[in-house]
Amino acid sequence: MSKLFSFLIILVMVLQIIRPLGLPGLKRRGDFWKLAIGAMVVFGLDVLLRPH
C-alpha cells in the first residue's frame, strides 16, 4: 500500500508542477513542496503506528 501511495503522491506533485490543482494552499506551481511535506508526515505516522 505504501508503494501505491508513494506513486500517487509523486503523480500529484508532477501534476501540481504542470498545472496547479487550485486547492486551498496549492494555487501556485511552486506549492508542490507542501505535498512532499504532507507525504513525509503521513509516512512518518505510518512507521510510528505500524505494528511490529
Beta strands, then each sheet from edge to edge (+ up, - down):
end
